[in-house]
Amino acid sequence: MMTHPEQPRVVRKKLFSPVWLLPLIALALGAWLGIKSIRESGIDVRVHFPSATGIDVSKTLVRYKGLNVGKVVDISIDDELKGVNVDLVLDYRANNLLKENTKFWLVTPKASITGVEGLDALFSGNYIGMLPGEGDFRDHFEAEREAPTVIPSGDGLVIELNADTLGSLDVGSPIFYRQIPVGNIVSYHLDEQHRIQLKGFVQQQYAHLVKQDSRFWNVSGVRVDASLAGIKVDTESIASILAGGIAFNSPDMSKEAEDDQLFQLYDSQQEAHGGSSFLLTADNAEGIKVGTDVVFRELPVGEVEEVKLTDNGVAIHVRMDRPYSDLIGADAQFWVEGAQLSLSEVKHPERLISGNVIRFTPGAGKPQTQYPLRQTAPETNGQPLQLTLTASENPGAAVGADIRYRNVKIGEVTAVKLSDDFNTVNISVDIDTPFTALITQGSDFIVQSPLKVKASLDGVEVSGTDVDNLTKGRIDLRPGKGKVVADQAQLPIFASADAANRYYLQQKQLVWTLHSPSTAVNSGSDVYYKKMQIGKVTNVKWQASDDSFAIKLAIDPAYQSLLNDKAVFWPTEALSLAASLNGIDLSVAPLGGVIKGGITLGLLPNTAADNHLLYASKTLAEHQSVPVALKLPLNSGIKSGADIRYQGNLVGSVAQVQLSEDMKSLTASAYLYGRFANQLRSSDSHYQVEDAQLSLNGVKNAASIITGPFISVVPGKQPELSKSFTVTAAASAIDSGNPMTITLVRNELGSIKQGTGIFYRGIRIGEVTQYQLSTEGQQVVITALIAEHYQHLINASSHFYDLSGIKIDAGIFSGLQVETGSVENIITGGIGVATEFNTQTAGKVAAPFTLESKPQSAWLNWTPAL
Amino acid sequence: MSVNQTTKARGVDIGVFRCQVCGQLNDQHDEYCVRCSSAISPRNYRSLQNSWALLITAAILLVPANIYPITTLTKSGIVTHETIFSGILRLVHADLVPIAIIVFTASILVPWLKVLGLAFYLSAISFNIPISRQKLMAGFHIIEWIGRWSMLDLFVISLSVALVSMGQLLDAQPAPAATAFALVIFFTQLAAKTLDTRLLWDQLDKNDDTP
């Protein structure tokens, strides 16, 4: 083992182990990390905010395009105590973003109709937004109060829009292209000229749609176009209804828009496409409103933008659509045109709703800024015939109304004016040249009302004329037979054919005057003969001299023969119902008379006494009645319409009953039939009230139970006539005249009641009117009346006894004795009276009588001569 | 030679080399272990140099490991970078002091102690610094025992990365310092392993202060 020799090993000593590379590598790594970290260490930036609300140290981040580029490391109050300095540390890569115009602002969550902005801020807390700007490097900034235009993430096109009003646009409102949202409004502010400048962002993929000549308009809300063609509702998205929006379109052949290009934002699509604009002047803006179309060959080529009042009329701003701007030349003529409707042709019915349009003839030459607006289309041939139509008041003619003959337009109304003396209305009319021969002496013009409604019992007839009339009205010519009139002639115009006929008729009608103490008609009421209208009441006049009315009738000439000495007049009764026990007579007047009232003319078989008197009723008229005045007892019960009879035959009637001023009687005006008038008005004629009398004995004047009391008359024989009579009370009435009041006392009332009769020898001479307890309550005091002509039967020797009931005396020996008064007494009760002898006190008994319960037999045998 | 002397004698003194790999005692003339054929040498003086190099590497890496964020935590979209120390402070603020102590020990105390301890031993060997045997042995045992715990931080990170992954809501990712830290641990372990401890014992015997 020890034998083999040592072989010296030569080991080259290494100066450094390769392991020393490791520290070098580590050093290099550390150095690299160090350099890197120094290089990548944040940039300190100080931003001055008005307040630190919503900013937290080390929590609030700085974001640029959604990327965290730094965070808040410190907040301190500034030296002036007017805000806070927020120290940020930004990523080293943000170095290039920190320029002079770089903006910082605080982003807080914001919810609006178009969406929720800063939702991330809601989640992660507020953050500081950053927008790089131009300029030199800078590390201290003043924070923006509001978020500046923040371009949504991603590339795109930024456009600027000028608008007069913001409408409902807001940041976030969409921008539409063919109703596809392609971008958003990102900001708006007022510029130096106080116009609104909006900034919009169009996404990259749609940016090419925006051209240099693109036109933008506001599509906020809902646009409704209603016309005969239908209703068109235009909206963009629901969001745009609520939050507003902008739409645009672009011509195909145009260069793409540049970034930050300025566009005008129009209020509507129409406006957006507008080309040239000019002014139209007119006296008035009738039929013209904002939005009225300007049409050429029935194609809308522009519209009225604004109508303004000027010193001497109106100025109408018209904007022509861009492609048609060149149509208007120096000698262009503009006029207003509405719907043209006739039976044969309906032109432009939509204008009835959409309104008039402005038409024009394009002219040649350099366009002008101002043109006159005519009310009518320019004439192409000849000078029209000018007429003046006169009427007392405007029958409904309007400027522009057609003049027609056989429904062919022959002219037009050009002006409606009051005459110089203001008494008539002058309507200036132009008649087109070919038709001037139609206008002759005696021609007249009728205004055609657009709608005629004719209502009768047959039904309602509604007839409309041309729809044309609805808007402009129409006047028809009725040619006369005279010579052709000259220019500037005057002709009459009427509101309707009826009015014209009436006018002509009135020239020929007969006038008849009636007088009447009262009036049931007014002017315009019809006059009938056998229910046929023959004329009208033209005038009703009160005459102070005799407190009566003068009624003027105009009777059609055809009925002239009726107005003879047999004619009588009475007011048409709308509905007369003559009811009696004999039956009911119902008569209805013509419907017109029912509503308007009227006068009926009747013919008598013989000469009428007065054919200018308006009788109160048909009956009176037919009987040629003569008025009389009657004085009636207060309680007679006579009412107006009550009959006056002679032996049950009708000879007149009461027209009106009134309470006299002294309240002690009634006065009545009555009519007596003409035939009997003279006899009945004889000064000694006797008038008496007749009423129904009901008793068990029978019924007298039964009819008057229903019809009420009437007046009976007994003609006198005196030749002299009287105009007023006093009517005596009904013969039966106890309280008529001057009855005597007597008082009866009794211990108890028994069957006595009001109306219980007082009988003398079985004859009713009076009745109980009331009863009451005596003041001490010991007796019943009965008050009774004794008729005037029986008063002499009562005197101090009179004895009163109860007649009521049945007395039955039954005895074993006397047998049965039944004693009753009359049957009436058994039922109604009664008081008997017996008087022993004549005294001087008849009719003047003051002391109360005692009412005995039964008569002494002696009383019944008294037979005094009274 | 007494028994006592014998027991105190080193292999090199009696011509026996212990194989560093399998523990076989070999004759001092052998170049390779008779059992495992590993190269044997009486003393590996080069290991000292290697150990130094590794230690210095670890020491260098210790700086970025502590300065740079070790985790990137995304919470509700907010990204925060945590260094080792800020993480510990955060734990303290969250009233998790016991955990903070553990993490502090594992992530800061242990690596630093290990680096410093190793540097101390290597200095003692290289520059013949007289240190009492007791202190050396105590330090040696501490370093030996403590080293294995220094991977705690990396465990936490790797677990976090695996478990906490909810995208923008909550997410944890290792940051550059994690690599550096891992390397620190790796190189300190390697440095400790590389060192031929017999050099230390030689040094011990020289300064033997035990009776």
Interface residues (C-beta under 8 A of the other chain):
Chain A: E6 F16 S17 V19 W20 L21 L22 P23 I25 A26 L27 L29 G30 L33 G34 S37 K59 L61 N68 D120 F123 S124
Chain B: H29 R46 Q49 N50 A53 L54 I56 T57 A58 I60 L61 V63 P64 I67 Y68 S76 G77 I78 V79 P176 A180 L183 F187
